[in-house]
């Protein structure tokens, strides 16, 4: 077991306690939503912030600097509204 691993037990109702140092490292606060993913026989816990960071990283090669997809979408919606 490496330094980032810890043994814990599953309690009543399937609850697992995430140790404070791990919650702190992930930025998990009480009431914060997380996503659980089964991946290769393991359970991955991802915060919303981390998921957004990963999406931004994946999309980076597809976005041209100076291009605003938001502005393009708004312009497209306005054209569609004018054609109605």
Buried (B, 14 or more C-beta within 10 A) or exposed (E): EEEEEEEEEEEEEEEEEBEEEBBEEBEBEEEEEBEEEEEEEEEEBBBEEBEEEEEEEEEEEEEEEEEEEEEEEEEEEEEEEEEE
